[in-house]
Amino acid sequence: MHRSGCAAVPVVEGTPFVAAPPSARPPSATWRRVTTLFAAAIDSALEAATRVERDPQEALHSFRRQVRRARALVAACHDQLPAAGRLELHWTLRRVTRATGAMRDHDALPEALAKLPFDEKTAEARAHLESRLVQSRLRSRSPLKRARRLAVAAAKVGRLPALFESLLPITVDAAALSEGWRRLATRARKAVRAARAQSDDTAAVHEARKRLRTLANAMEQLAPDGSRAAKRAPRYARLASKFGATLDDERLARHARRTGLADGAAGQRLVARLERRVASRRERLLLDARRALSRRRIKSAAG
């Protein structure tokens, strides 16, 4: 599957953005690097979509990971892109991520439940919950259903590399990109601060996780090899993954309640365990994230 053969429906309503004619000036090395990274992420996403029938879980995971990498580049280049074109890129990538989110949950929640330490008093409720989750996962993995959804998603993102190349100024330099991920760090810091004030607010915690993950992806791709920023990126990625684990535990508790498993004593105990696990891990993660995103650390990484 190649992006040149994929059709897409414009995401932004109204008149589609029309890029300015190309300049005769040769593009900067930074422009070539960023556009190459963006095209590579999209091409990898398209290649992952072709593997969906052979390995539905890995294909979906890889597709979403590469789309997130492309989103991080758009976010880091926010101030360099014209508003209309930036919105088209942003909303196309965001809608593709959301459209595949339910399939991701069907894959991830049984694995999240398996990581919960065994408790004999909750064994029966846990077995019922696991059975329902596995059934949902099998339904979501029907070959035609998942392949069709990924094909639609791939068609939407396939045209984006050419659009991104036409929008990013050919004069963009490394300093502009450094400023871009510093801006992402500021947004991540604010999101973590808001989540600490409302640690039981799922939306606030999800926002903090998303900002951390975007920052990690941007720094990993754009920071010079061996720099402090490049070395910090894996830590931010690990924090984002750990926040994701607490969100999965929270989804498990909600699913147990929604399906009536929490009505009995064993189910209530299982839900309480999940909620305690979320609360204890989340407070510690928010504190770790606040320290990792301190202004001093970001400033030293930028240097």
Backbone bond lengths (Angstrom), bond angles and torsions (degrees), N, CA, C in turn:
res aa  C-N    CA-C-N  psi(-1)  N-CA   C-N-CA  omega(-1)  CA-C   N-CA-C  phi
1 M - - - 1.463 - - 1.516 108.40 -
2 H 1.303 117.41 128.22 1.458 121.15 179.82 1.509 109.81 -125.91
3 R 1.307 115.55 147.71 1.459 118.21 -173.16 1.520 113.75 -64.62
4 S 1.355 117.49 -26.36 1.457 118.69 -177.39 1.511 111.99 -66.50
5 G 1.326 118.51 -19.43 1.451 120.54 -178.99 1.498 114.19 -100.56
6 C 1.333 117.43 7.66 1.460 120.43 -175.67 1.508 110.61 -100.62
7 A 1.313 116.52 130.19 1.450 120.56 175.58 1.507 109.56 -91.62
8 A 1.315 117.74 154.82 1.461 120.97 -179.18 1.507 109.88 -145.19
9 V 1.299 115.25 149.25 1.455 121.88 176.99 1.516 108.15 -97.18
10 P 1.342 120.28 128.36 1.459 120.70 -179.66 1.503 110.87 -54.77
11 V 1.311 116.89 137.42 1.462 122.18 -176.40 1.509 111.12 -88.20
12 V 1.335 116.89 -41.43 1.451 120.06 -176.73 1.515 109.28 -80.15
13 E 1.306 117.18 127.46 1.445 121.37 -179.33 1.525 110.18 -69.80
14 G 1.315 116.11 153.40 1.457 119.91 178.90 1.515 109.51 99.69
15 T 1.315 116.62 -159.45 1.451 122.04 -177.89 1.512 110.33 -74.45
16 P 1.336 118.66 125.44 1.466 120.06 179.99 1.517 111.26 -61.55
17 F 1.322 115.60 149.91 1.455 120.05 -179.78 1.526 109.71 -68.16
18 V 1.313 117.90 133.87 1.455 123.37 177.28 1.515 107.99 -112.27
19 A 1.314 117.12 118.63 1.457 121.15 -176.65 1.516 110.86 -72.15
20 A 1.325 115.20 154.12 1.458 120.55 177.07 1.522 109.16 -70.10
21 P 1.345 117.62 154.79 1.466 119.95 178.75 1.512 110.67 -62.14
22 P 1.323 117.81 147.76 1.462 120.95 -177.27 1.520 112.26 -63.32
23 S 1.330 115.64 150.23 1.455 121.45 179.39 1.516 109.37 -90.40
24 A 1.355 115.58 154.29 1.454 119.94 178.24 1.524 111.43 -78.09
25 R 1.328 117.19 -12.93 1.456 121.75 -179.34 1.529 110.17 -70.41
26 P 1.316 119.33 136.29 1.473 120.48 -179.89 1.520 110.80 -67.09
27 P 1.313 117.53 142.61 1.468 120.41 -179.23 1.526 111.18 -69.91
28 S 1.312 114.57 154.25 1.460 120.48 178.94 1.520 110.38 -72.46
29 A 1.334 115.35 163.34 1.464 120.04 176.87 1.524 110.55 -63.39
30 T 1.343 116.21 -34.77 1.465 120.15 178.33 1.522 110.84 -65.13
31 W 1.323 116.94 -41.91 1.472 121.00 178.09 1.527 109.69 -59.72
32 R 1.327 116.20 -45.70 1.472 119.34 -178.98 1.520 110.61 -63.26
33 R 1.322 116.15 -39.73 1.461 119.28 -178.82 1.521 111.36 -65.83
34 V 1.342 117.02 -47.16 1.468 120.38 -175.30 1.522 111.01 -68.03
35 T 1.318 117.11 -44.01 1.464 119.16 -179.66 1.535 110.87 -66.49
36 T 1.316 117.08 -33.37 1.462 120.36 176.45 1.523 110.49 -66.57
37 L 1.336 116.53 -42.51 1.462 120.23 177.60 1.528 111.28 -62.12
38 F 1.327 116.29 -42.38 1.467 119.77 -179.57 1.534 110.00 -64.46
39 A 1.323 116.69 -47.02 1.470 119.50 -179.67 1.518 111.20 -63.06
40 A 1.339 117.04 -37.76 1.461 120.27 179.56 1.523 111.05 -65.06
41 A 1.339 117.23 -39.12 1.464 120.25 178.80 1.529 110.80 -63.81
42 I 1.331 115.89 -44.97 1.469 119.25 -179.63 1.522 110.81 -67.06
43 D 1.331 117.80 -42.88 1.463 120.17 178.61 1.526 111.14 -61.23
44 S 1.336 117.03 -38.81 1.465 120.12 177.95 1.527 110.97 -66.58
45 A 1.334 116.53 -36.74 1.466 120.00 176.63 1.529 110.73 -63.89
46 L 1.323 116.53 -43.17 1.465 120.31 179.70 1.531 110.85 -65.25
47 E 1.326 115.88 -39.36 1.461 119.12 178.80 1.524 110.94 -65.40
48 A 1.343 115.90 -37.87 1.470 119.72 178.27 1.525 110.81 -62.91
49 A 1.326 116.49 -38.67 1.464 120.08 -179.09 1.524 112.09 -61.84
50 T 1.329 117.16 -28.43 1.464 119.46 179.93 1.526 112.25 -73.74
51 R 1.342 117.50 -14.86 1.473 121.07 -177.51 1.525 112.56 -95.32
52 V 1.316 117.64 6.32 1.455 120.63 -170.16 1.523 112.96 -61.61
53 E 1.322 118.29 -35.22 1.461 119.68 -178.45 1.531 111.27 -73.90
54 R 1.333 117.30 -30.77 1.474 120.50 -179.85 1.529 111.77 -79.38
55 D 1.334 116.81 -39.20 1.461 120.19 -176.80 1.529 108.09 -146.93
56 P 1.343 117.76 82.96 1.469 120.52 -172.20 1.520 114.17 -60.42
57 Q 1.321 118.21 -37.20 1.464 119.46 -177.20 1.523 111.69 -73.80
58 E 1.328 117.10 -47.86 1.460 120.17 -179.26 1.521 111.03 -65.43
59 A 1.335 117.04 -38.28 1.463 120.68 -179.60 1.525 110.65 -62.97
60 L 1.320 116.30 -45.52 1.459 119.52 179.34 1.519 110.90 -64.39
61 H 1.332 116.95 -45.32 1.464 120.86 -179.43 1.522 110.98 -59.62
62 S 1.330 116.76 -44.85 1.458 120.99 -179.28 1.529 110.60 -66.96
63 F 1.328 117.14 -41.78 1.470 120.46 178.72 1.526 110.63 -58.31
64 R 1.322 116.72 -48.64 1.465 120.62 -178.08 1.529 111.04 -66.73
65 R 1.315 117.84 -38.40 1.464 120.89 179.55 1.529 110.60 -61.84
66 Q 1.319 116.88 -43.41 1.465 119.68 -178.73 1.530 111.73 -70.74
67 V 1.309 117.46 -35.24 1.467 119.95 175.88 1.527 110.13 -64.27
68 R 1.339 116.63 -39.07 1.468 119.31 177.28 1.529 111.09 -64.23
69 R 1.312 117.67 -36.26 1.469 120.31 177.57 1.525 110.48 -64.38
70 A 1.315 116.45 -40.59 1.469 119.71 177.24 1.526 110.67 -65.60
71 R 1.325 116.93 -40.73 1.474 120.85 178.24 1.520 111.25 -61.16
72 A 1.331 117.05 -38.57 1.462 120.66 -179.56 1.524 110.85 -64.80
73 L 1.318 117.58 -36.73 1.462 120.08 177.88 1.521 111.25 -66.61
74 V 1.316 116.44 -41.26 1.470 119.49 176.36 1.524 110.24 -62.04
75 A 1.334 116.76 -42.91 1.464 120.41 -179.86 1.520 111.23 -63.88
76 A 1.331 117.42 -40.79 1.460 120.84 -179.48 1.528 111.48 -68.08
77 C 1.326 116.96 -28.90 1.472 121.53 -179.81 1.524 111.93 -96.37
78 H 1.318 117.16 15.93 1.464 122.77 -174.56 1.521 113.04 -47.49
79 D 1.321 116.82 -51.01 1.463 120.38 -175.21 1.519 113.11 -75.24
80 Q 1.322 116.98 -11.75 1.462 120.69 -179.48 1.531 112.57 -93.08
81 L 1.315 117.56 -11.61 1.462 121.79 -173.94 1.528 111.19 -103.87
82 P 1.328 118.51 141.10 1.470 120.15 175.02 1.521 110.60 -64.59
83 A 1.324 116.15 146.31 1.467 121.19 -169.86 1.525 113.38 -56.76
84 A 1.319 117.27 -48.55 1.469 119.65 -174.99 1.528 111.29 -63.30
85 G 1.325 116.93 -46.23 1.456 119.88 179.36 1.517 112.61 -67.35
86 R 1.329 115.77 -37.65 1.462 119.98 178.08 1.521 110.81 -61.02
87 L 1.329 116.68 -42.13 1.460 120.53 179.10 1.523 111.49 -63.69
88 E 1.316 116.10 -39.01 1.468 118.37 179.23 1.526 110.59 -63.62
89 L 1.316 116.64 -44.78 1.468 120.51 176.76 1.525 110.86 -60.96
90 H 1.333 115.53 -49.78 1.458 121.02 -175.77 1.524 111.93 -60.73
91 W 1.313 117.32 -49.49 1.458 120.13 -174.64 1.523 112.11 -71.83
92 T 1.328 117.49 -33.16 1.466 118.58 176.18 1.524 110.55 -63.12
93 L 1.327 116.63 -48.55 1.463 120.70 -179.31 1.521 111.05 -66.25
94 R 1.320 117.01 -39.28 1.469 119.81 -179.23 1.523 111.31 -66.05
95 R 1.317 117.71 -43.13 1.461 120.22 -178.70 1.524 111.64 -67.46
96 V 1.313 116.38 -34.72 1.463 119.22 176.56 1.529 110.09 -64.96
97 T 1.330 116.46 -41.52 1.464 120.17 178.28 1.529 110.62 -62.43
98 R 1.312 116.28 -45.07 1.464 119.76 -179.72 1.524 111.47 -66.22
99 A 1.328 117.24 -38.59 1.464 120.78 -177.07 1.519 111.94 -65.48
100 T 1.334 117.67 -24.79 1.467 120.85 -179.87 1.526 112.08 -102.35
101 G 1.332 117.52 2.47 1.461 120.90 -176.27 1.520 113.62 -65.69
102 A 1.334 117.50 -40.19 1.467 120.28 -178.60 1.522 110.64 -64.19
103 M 1.333 116.61 -39.71 1.465 119.43 177.79 1.525 110.67 -63.56
104 R 1.322 116.40 -38.22 1.468 120.49 177.41 1.524 110.69 -60.78
105 D 1.337 117.14 -43.93 1.464 120.97 -179.64 1.516 111.30 -63.02
106 H 1.325 117.16 -39.65 1.465 119.95 178.26 1.524 111.11 -60.03
107 D 1.326 117.13 -33.77 1.462 120.77 178.69 1.521 112.32 -78.58
108 A 1.342 116.22 -40.31 1.460 120.91 -169.16 1.528 114.17 -82.46
109 L 1.326 118.69 -33.92 1.464 119.64 -172.67 1.529 113.59 -65.81
110 P 1.328 120.74 -41.14 1.471 117.93 175.53 1.532 112.04 -60.17
111 E 1.326 116.91 -35.97 1.457 120.31 178.38 1.526 110.68 -68.63
112 A 1.333 116.66 -38.09 1.466 120.20 178.26 1.533 110.61 -63.85
113 L 1.335 116.52 -40.00 1.461 120.05 179.29 1.530 110.64 -65.90
114 A 1.318 116.50 -37.02 1.464 120.55 -179.32 1.534 111.86 -64.35
115 K 1.330 117.65 -24.68 1.470 121.61 -179.49 1.530 112.47 -81.66
116 L 1.321 117.54 -10.97 1.465 120.57 179.35 1.524 109.11 -73.76
117 P 1.332 118.73 125.73 1.481 120.32 179.61 1.527 111.60 -54.76
118 F 1.318 115.36 142.82 1.463 120.41 -176.36 1.529 111.53 -69.40
119 D 1.318 115.15 140.08 1.469 122.68 175.76 1.524 106.71 -137.57
120 E 1.323 116.80 117.74 1.465 120.62 -176.25 1.524 112.35 -58.49
121 K 1.334 117.44 -32.25 1.466 120.47 -177.70 1.531 112.60 -70.64
122 T 1.323 117.00 -18.10 1.470 119.85 179.14 1.527 111.63 -111.63
123 A 1.334 117.14 8.27 1.465 120.83 -171.81 1.522 112.34 -59.70
124 E 1.336 117.13 -43.56 1.463 119.33 -177.16 1.520 111.47 -65.62
125 A 1.332 116.31 -47.00 1.471 120.07 179.29 1.526 110.24 -63.05
126 R 1.301 116.30 -39.35 1.463 120.43 -180.00 1.529 111.01 -63.38
127 A 1.335 116.76 -41.73 1.461 120.74 179.32 1.526 111.08 -62.94
128 H 1.336 116.32 -41.80 1.475 119.83 177.67 1.524 110.69 -62.79
129 L 1.342 117.02 -44.12 1.466 120.70 -179.19 1.523 110.46 -64.68
130 E 1.316 116.73 -42.50 1.461 120.16 -179.93 1.526 111.06 -62.96
131 S 1.328 116.72 -40.47 1.463 120.75 179.75 1.528 111.11 -60.94
132 R 1.325 115.87 -44.33 1.471 119.53 -179.35 1.527 111.18 -66.68
133 L 1.324 116.54 -39.47 1.460 119.82 179.56 1.520 111.60 -65.58
134 V 1.312 116.82 -41.18 1.466 120.36 -179.83 1.525 110.45 -66.58
135 Q 1.322 117.37 -39.73 1.466 120.12 177.02 1.522 111.08 -61.82
136 S 1.326 116.46 -42.86 1.473 120.02 178.34 1.522 110.87 -63.15
137 R 1.327 116.43 -39.66 1.463 119.98 179.62 1.527 111.10 -64.22
138 L 1.322 116.59 -42.27 1.463 119.70 -179.89 1.531 111.13 -63.68
139 R 1.331 116.39 -40.28 1.473 119.14 178.41 1.518 111.09 -63.87
140 S 1.350 116.71 -40.25 1.467 119.76 -177.67 1.519 112.02 -71.66
141 R 1.346 116.31 -18.32 1.460 119.99 -177.70 1.518 113.37 -95.91
142 S 1.300 118.27 10.14 1.457 118.93 177.16 1.527 107.87 -55.91
143 P 1.326 117.74 131.18 1.465 121.35 -170.55 1.520 114.50 -49.51
144 L 1.326 117.03 -47.41 1.458 119.25 -176.82 1.523 111.54 -69.05
145 K 1.332 116.90 -40.44 1.454 120.49 -176.04 1.517 111.95 -63.40
146 R 1.333 116.89 -52.05 1.462 119.58 -177.81 1.520 111.13 -71.02
147 A 1.295 118.31 -41.13 1.461 120.85 -179.95 1.523 110.71 -62.25
148 R 1.328 116.60 -40.21 1.462 119.95 -179.40 1.529 111.09 -65.15
149 R 1.323 115.97 -43.03 1.469 118.95 -178.75 1.524 111.70 -66.76
150 L 1.319 116.65 -40.81 1.457 118.82 178.51 1.530 111.40 -68.85
151 A 1.324 116.84 -33.85 1.466 119.78 177.90 1.530 110.46 -63.91
152 V 1.321 116.55 -42.30 1.468 120.57 178.14 1.531 110.37 -63.68
153 A 1.337 115.54 -44.37 1.464 119.80 179.07 1.523 110.82 -62.57
154 A 1.328 117.08 -42.08 1.461 120.85 -179.60 1.524 111.24 -63.74
155 A 1.327 116.56 -39.32 1.464 119.70 178.83 1.523 111.55 -62.13
156 K 1.324 116.68 -34.24 1.466 119.97 -178.78 1.520 112.47 -71.11
157 V 1.336 117.31 -35.85 1.463 118.98 -176.93 1.530 112.62 -91.76
158 G 1.332 117.75 -13.70 1.459 120.47 -173.95 1.506 114.86 -61.33
159 R 1.308 117.93 -28.50 1.462 121.15 -178.01 1.528 113.32 -88.39
160 L 1.322 117.89 -5.83 1.460 120.19 -170.61 1.529 115.48 -71.14
161 P 1.342 120.98 -33.79 1.465 117.66 179.49 1.521 113.85 -56.67
162 A 1.321 117.06 -43.55 1.464 119.43 179.21 1.531 110.53 -64.13
163 L 1.330 117.04 -39.07 1.458 120.12 178.69 1.528 110.40 -65.59
164 F 1.325 116.81 -44.33 1.461 120.56 -179.97 1.531 110.74 -60.59
165 E 1.314 117.16 -43.00 1.458 120.83 178.74 1.526 111.56 -60.68
166 S 1.325 116.51 -38.55 1.466 119.79 -178.27 1.519 112.70 -74.19
167 L 1.335 117.12 -21.61 1.461 120.71 -176.03 1.523 113.44 -92.58
168 L 1.328 117.00 -36.61 1.463 120.23 -175.41 1.527 109.69 -73.18
169 P 1.330 118.08 124.71 1.474 120.41 179.79 1.522 111.43 -58.04
170 I 1.313 116.42 135.92 1.466 119.62 -177.54 1.524 111.71 -70.39
171 T 1.335 116.82 -10.39 1.469 120.22 179.25 1.523 112.80 -92.93
172 V 1.330 118.54 2.56 1.457 121.01 -176.37 1.529 109.69 -56.84
173 D 1.337 116.12 140.23 1.459 119.37 -177.85 1.523 110.94 -124.85
174 A 1.327 115.72 174.50 1.462 121.16 -176.25 1.514 112.07 -62.94
175 A 1.325 117.55 -34.14 1.466 120.64 179.84 1.520 110.96 -62.35
176 A 1.333 117.33 -39.08 1.461 120.83 178.75 1.521 111.12 -64.20
177 L 1.320 117.03 -37.51 1.459 120.16 179.46 1.526 111.20 -70.80
178 S 1.337 116.59 -38.71 1.466 119.42 176.64 1.520 110.44 -61.35
179 E 1.319 115.78 -40.73 1.464 119.83 176.96 1.523 110.16 -64.47
180 G 1.315 115.76 -34.24 1.461 119.66 179.12 1.509 112.86 -64.21
181 W 1.327 118.08 -47.04 1.467 116.65 -179.35 1.519 112.30 -77.35
182 R 1.339 117.72 -21.14 1.472 118.19 171.52 1.527 110.18 -67.19
183 R 1.316 115.64 -35.45 1.468 120.05 175.26 1.532 110.13 -64.59
184 L 1.312 117.21 -39.84 1.460 120.65 176.74 1.530 110.83 -64.00
185 A 1.330 116.71 -36.55 1.468 120.23 177.97 1.521 110.78 -64.26
186 T 1.327 116.74 -39.57 1.464 120.21 177.73 1.522 110.73 -62.88
187 R 1.319 116.83 -42.12 1.461 120.51 179.08 1.529 111.15 -66.41
188 A 1.334 116.49 -38.31 1.462 119.63 177.62 1.525 110.62 -65.28
189 R 1.323 116.59 -40.78 1.465 120.63 179.57 1.529 110.55 -61.89
190 K 1.314 117.38 -43.67 1.467 121.22 179.06 1.529 110.93 -64.78
191 A 1.325 116.56 -39.59 1.464 120.01 -179.67 1.522 110.97 -66.78
192 V 1.330 117.53 -39.21 1.464 120.65 177.98 1.524 110.07 -66.72
193 R 1.325 116.87 -39.97 1.458 120.21 178.14 1.525 110.56 -61.50
194 A 1.330 117.26 -42.54 1.466 120.70 178.97 1.523 111.01 -65.72
195 A 1.335 117.34 -38.36 1.469 120.97 179.62 1.529 110.83 -68.25
196 R 1.325 117.87 -34.86 1.455 119.73 177.88 1.527 110.92 -65.73
197 A 1.320 116.03 -33.89 1.464 119.94 178.39 1.518 111.66 -72.49
198 Q 1.358 117.17 -23.70 1.467 122.15 -178.98 1.525 108.97 -138.24
199 S 1.325 116.88 66.30 1.466 119.72 -174.04 1.520 112.79 -67.52
200 D 1.333 117.82 -16.49 1.466 120.26 177.53 1.525 111.78 -92.72
201 D 1.322 117.37 3.06 1.462 122.26 178.70 1.526 108.21 -91.26
202 T 1.326 115.93 107.39 1.463 120.45 -176.53 1.522 111.79 -59.55
203 A 1.335 116.67 -40.12 1.461 119.91 -178.06 1.522 111.11 -63.94
204 A 1.336 116.73 -39.88 1.468 120.43 -179.68 1.525 110.73 -66.43
205 V 1.328 116.95 -41.48 1.462 120.73 179.60 1.528 110.18 -67.96
206 H 1.326 117.02 -40.31 1.461 120.29 177.58 1.528 110.46 -61.87
207 E 1.322 117.14 -39.45 1.464 120.69 178.55 1.528 110.53 -63.57
208 A 1.334 116.88 -42.77 1.464 120.41 178.46 1.531 110.41 -62.42
209 R 1.314 115.79 -43.41 1.468 119.44 178.77 1.529 110.67 -61.42
210 K 1.316 116.80 -44.67 1.460 120.95 -178.36 1.529 111.23 -62.51
211 R 1.342 116.30 -42.07 1.468 119.76 179.75 1.521 111.39 -65.93
212 L 1.316 117.01 -40.37 1.463 120.25 177.57 1.526 111.28 -63.30
213 R 1.309 115.92 -43.00 1.463 120.28 -178.16 1.530 110.78 -66.46
214 T 1.328 116.74 -40.56 1.467 120.18 178.10 1.523 110.71 -63.84
215 L 1.330 116.32 -43.78 1.458 120.39 177.95 1.523 110.54 -60.65
216 A 1.323 117.68 -45.41 1.461 121.08 -179.86 1.525 111.31 -60.53
217 N 1.321 117.40 -44.50 1.460 120.98 179.94 1.518 111.64 -65.04
218 A 1.335 116.80 -40.31 1.461 120.22 -179.81 1.524 111.11 -66.59
219 M 1.334 116.86 -46.80 1.458 120.27 -178.69 1.525 111.72 -66.26
220 E 1.322 116.12 -38.88 1.462 119.97 -179.87 1.521 111.00 -60.65
221 Q 1.339 116.47 -39.05 1.458 120.17 -175.90 1.527 113.28 -85.90
222 L 1.330 117.02 -32.76 1.459 120.26 -170.00 1.520 115.08 -104.13
223 A 1.325 117.82 -25.02 1.461 119.13 -178.13 1.536 110.14 -71.46
224 P 1.324 117.47 143.91 1.473 120.44 179.00 1.530 111.32 -59.33
225 D 1.308 116.80 144.06 1.466 121.43 179.32 1.529 110.21 -57.49
226 G 1.325 115.92 132.94 1.451 120.61 178.36 1.512 115.00 82.31
227 S 1.328 117.90 -4.35 1.459 120.71 -179.36 1.525 110.51 -75.60
228 R 1.331 116.07 165.06 1.457 119.85 178.15 1.523 110.86 -61.52
229 A 1.327 116.29 -37.00 1.462 119.91 179.66 1.527 110.75 -62.78
230 A 1.329 116.73 -44.32 1.460 119.94 179.68 1.525 111.08 -63.32
231 K 1.327 116.52 -34.53 1.464 120.26 179.31 1.523 111.78 -74.02
232 R 1.334 117.47 -26.51 1.466 120.71 179.37 1.527 112.04 -77.83
233 A 1.318 117.10 -28.02 1.464 121.03 -174.21 1.529 113.31 -53.48
234 P 1.344 119.65 -46.10 1.472 118.53 -179.77 1.525 113.29 -60.78
235 R 1.338 117.22 -33.30 1.464 118.78 178.94 1.524 110.60 -65.80
236 Y 1.320 116.83 -43.00 1.461 119.53 178.31 1.524 110.97 -64.32
237 A 1.329 116.60 -37.38 1.467 120.38 178.27 1.532 110.81 -64.84
238 R 1.338 117.09 -41.09 1.468 119.75 178.39 1.521 111.19 -64.65
239 L 1.316 116.85 -41.73 1.462 119.80 178.05 1.525 110.57 -61.20
240 A 1.332 117.02 -42.87 1.464 120.31 178.82 1.521 110.81 -61.38
241 S 1.325 117.39 -40.90 1.466 120.76 179.05 1.522 111.29 -65.00
242 K 1.321 116.75 -39.54 1.463 120.09 179.17 1.521 111.59 -67.71
243 F 1.329 116.92 -37.78 1.463 119.29 173.75 1.525 109.93 -62.39
244 G 1.326 116.30 -39.04 1.457 120.11 178.12 1.517 112.18 -60.94
245 A 1.330 116.98 -36.08 1.464 120.34 178.39 1.524 111.18 -64.38
246 T 1.334 117.43 -38.52 1.469 118.96 178.03 1.529 110.48 -68.35
247 L 1.319 116.64 -35.19 1.462 119.38 178.00 1.528 110.88 -67.18
248 D 1.334 117.31 -36.02 1.464 120.41 177.00 1.526 110.87 -65.95
249 D 1.334 117.24 -40.91 1.467 119.81 176.78 1.527 110.40 -62.03
250 E 1.318 116.16 -38.05 1.462 120.16 178.46 1.532 110.67 -65.91
251 R 1.326 116.60 -38.55 1.471 120.54 177.39 1.527 110.58 -65.62
252 L 1.323 116.72 -37.42 1.467 120.08 177.51 1.532 110.87 -61.67
253 A 1.333 116.45 -44.49 1.464 120.05 179.27 1.524 111.14 -62.31
254 R 1.326 116.89 -42.47 1.467 120.53 178.94 1.519 110.67 -64.33
255 H 1.322 116.35 -40.93 1.473 120.24 -179.55 1.528 110.14 -63.90
256 A 1.325 117.13 -40.97 1.466 120.94 178.90 1.529 110.61 -61.67
257 R 1.316 116.57 -40.95 1.468 119.88 178.54 1.528 111.21 -68.20
258 R 1.325 115.54 -44.32 1.459 120.06 -175.44 1.530 111.68 -64.48
259 T 1.318 117.10 -32.42 1.465 120.47 -178.03 1.524 113.04 -92.38
260 G 1.333 117.33 3.18 1.458 121.01 176.26 1.512 114.89 85.77
261 L 1.343 117.95 3.25 1.461 119.95 -179.04 1.523 112.25 -69.47
262 A 1.333 116.58 -20.18 1.464 119.61 -178.33 1.521 112.58 -84.26
263 D 1.328 117.08 2.24 1.470 119.13 -178.24 1.534 111.68 -74.04
264 G 1.296 117.27 -33.07 1.467 120.13 -179.29 1.521 111.56 -88.26
265 A 1.329 115.28 171.43 1.467 120.59 -177.08 1.526 111.48 -63.98
266 A 1.337 116.87 -43.52 1.463 120.06 -179.31 1.524 111.01 -64.81
267 G 1.326 115.51 -40.02 1.460 119.70 178.73 1.515 112.03 -66.25
268 Q 1.325 116.74 -41.17 1.456 120.33 177.85 1.526 110.74 -61.84
269 R 1.336 115.61 -40.43 1.456 119.35 179.51 1.530 111.20 -65.74
270 L 1.331 116.17 -39.23 1.463 120.45 178.73 1.529 110.84 -63.46
271 V 1.323 116.64 -46.38 1.465 120.70 179.49 1.523 110.60 -62.43
272 A 1.336 116.88 -42.15 1.464 120.17 179.38 1.527 110.77 -62.10
273 R 1.331 117.04 -39.77 1.471 120.39 177.97 1.521 110.98 -62.03
274 L 1.319 115.79 -44.58 1.460 119.81 179.88 1.537 110.93 -62.29
275 E 1.322 116.30 -43.03 1.457 120.01 -178.13 1.530 112.01 -67.88
276 R 1.328 116.79 -38.49 1.473 119.16 176.21 1.527 110.33 -65.48
277 R 1.307 115.87 -39.87 1.467 120.49 179.08 1.529 110.56 -61.42
278 V 1.324 116.46 -42.40 1.465 121.00 178.57 1.525 110.44 -62.52
279 A 1.328 116.40 -50.36 1.465 120.55 -175.88 1.519 112.34 -61.27
280 S 1.329 117.22 -44.32 1.461 119.97 -175.75 1.529 111.61 -69.08
281 R 1.312 116.93 -39.57 1.467 120.00 -178.52 1.526 111.38 -75.70
282 R 1.308 116.40 -36.01 1.462 119.85 -173.52 1.526 112.21 -68.07
283 E 1.301 117.99 -42.25 1.468 120.28 179.70 1.527 110.24 -60.24
284 R 1.315 116.32 -43.19 1.464 120.17 -179.29 1.536 110.89 -66.38
285 L 1.329 116.75 -40.20 1.458 120.18 -179.94 1.519 112.03 -66.53
286 L 1.317 116.62 -39.41 1.459 119.66 179.12 1.523 111.29 -63.80
287 L 1.315 116.32 -38.63 1.459 119.91 176.89 1.533 110.63 -66.01
288 D 1.332 116.89 -43.70 1.462 120.47 177.62 1.524 111.33 -60.74
289 A 1.329 115.91 -41.29 1.463 120.16 -179.41 1.522 110.97 -66.17
290 R 1.324 116.77 -40.82 1.469 119.50 178.76 1.521 110.64 -60.05
291 R 1.321 116.67 -43.14 1.461 119.89 179.32 1.527 111.47 -67.09
292 A 1.328 116.07 -41.78 1.465 119.65 -177.84 1.524 112.21 -65.94
293 L 1.332 116.55 -26.42 1.467 121.27 -176.84 1.521 112.86 -101.67
294 S 1.315 117.73 15.42 1.464 119.63 -179.40 1.525 109.79 -58.66
295 R 1.303 116.19 149.18 1.472 121.62 -179.04 1.536 111.25 -57.09
296 R 1.316 115.64 -38.16 1.465 119.07 -179.02 1.517 111.01 -62.88
297 R 1.327 117.14 -41.66 1.461 120.25 -178.99 1.520 111.27 -67.88
298 I 1.333 116.21 -42.70 1.458 119.55 179.65 1.525 110.64 -65.20
299 K 1.337 115.91 -41.25 1.461 119.33 -179.50 1.530 110.88 -63.73
300 S 1.337 116.48 -40.89 1.465 119.19 179.81 1.530 110.90 -67.72
301 A 1.336 115.75 -35.06 1.466 119.48 178.18 1.519 110.78 -67.35
302 A 1.330 116.24 -35.70 1.463 119.79 -179.52 1.524 111.09 -68.18
303 G 1.320 115.63 -28.31 1.450 118.62 179.83 1.495 112.80 -76.04
